[in-house]
Amino acid sequence: MPFPISIAGSIRLPKPTTEGDHVERALVRIADMLDAAAANTVTRAGTTVRFRAGLLRWVWSASILVCLDSGIIEVADAATDLRISYRASTLQLMILVSAMVLVPGLLM
């Protein structure tokens, strides 16, 4: 099985029973969580949040961004729920793992 260089999918969450702009609240919370996870860049445009985690950054292994280098998260308002779609890149992780495997092999 080849190494995945990207991860994509979507989830649906039930809307809270409170009134208000649920999409906006979800976008603010997602951006806050990415900031808390030490993403280098977090930008919002419309109903999407884009992030870049950074190259060779120091994060704990428990960080949600440890295997991701960038991504896009979109929040859409459905009839009774919110649809959150995501696409993320794992290309830097693939390059790092490949180098860790190839370099010792070349030195032997």
N, C-alpha and C positions, 0 to 999 in steps of 0.2 A: 504494500500500500504506500503510495507516494506521500511525502510530507505536505500537509496542507499549508499553502502560503496565504490563505485567507479563510476567514470564518464568517458565515452569514446566516441570518435567520430572523425570526420575529416571534414575539410573544404577545398575548392579549391579557390585559389586566382589567378587572371590573372597575368602573368609575366609582369614585367615592360618592356617598349620598349627599355630601354638602354641595352647595351651589358654588359657581365660580368657573374660571377658565382652567379646566383640568389639564389641558395640553401645556399651557404655560407653566403651571405648577410642576408638572413632570419634567419639563425641559430645565427649569431652574434647579430642581433636585438632582437631575442627572449631571448637569454641569458642576454643581457643588461636590458631588461624589467623585467626579473625575479630578477635580482640584485636590480633594482630600487624598486621593490615591497617587498624588504627585505627578500628574500629567504635565508635560512641559508647556503645551499650548492647548487651550480650550476655547473654541469660538462658537458662537451661535448665529444662525442665519435662518429666519423663518421658523420652520418646525424641525430643524436639524441642529445637532450638536456635533462638531468635528473636534477630534483631539489628536494630538501627536504626543507619544510617550517619551520619545527621545532615544538617541543611540547610546548604548553602553552606559545606562544610568544606574545609580545605586538605589535599589529598592529591596525591601524585605521579600522573602519568598512567599509570604502571605498576601502580597499586593495583587490586586485583580489585574494590574497592568504588566505583570512580570513577563508574560509571553506575547504581549501585543506591542506594536510600534506605532500604529495609527488606526483611526477608525471613524465611522460616521454612524450616528444614532438618530433615527427619525421617529417622531411621535405623531400619530394620526388619531383623530377623533372618529370612532366608530359609533354605531347606534347606542349600544349599552356598555361599551368598554373602550379602552385605549389600546391601540395597536402600536407596539414599539418594535421597529425594525432596526437591525444592526448589520454592519459590515466592518470587519477589522482585518488588519494585515499582520501576519506572523513571519514576514520575510526576513527580518533581522534575526529572529530566533533560528530560522533555518540556516542562515549564513553562519551564525555563531556555532551551531551544532555541527555543521559540515566542516568548519575549520577545526573544531576540537577533534573530530574523527580523522580528518585527512592529514593534519600536521604530524601527529605521532606516527601515522602509517608511513609517511614519506621519510621520516627520520630513522626508521628501522631498517 
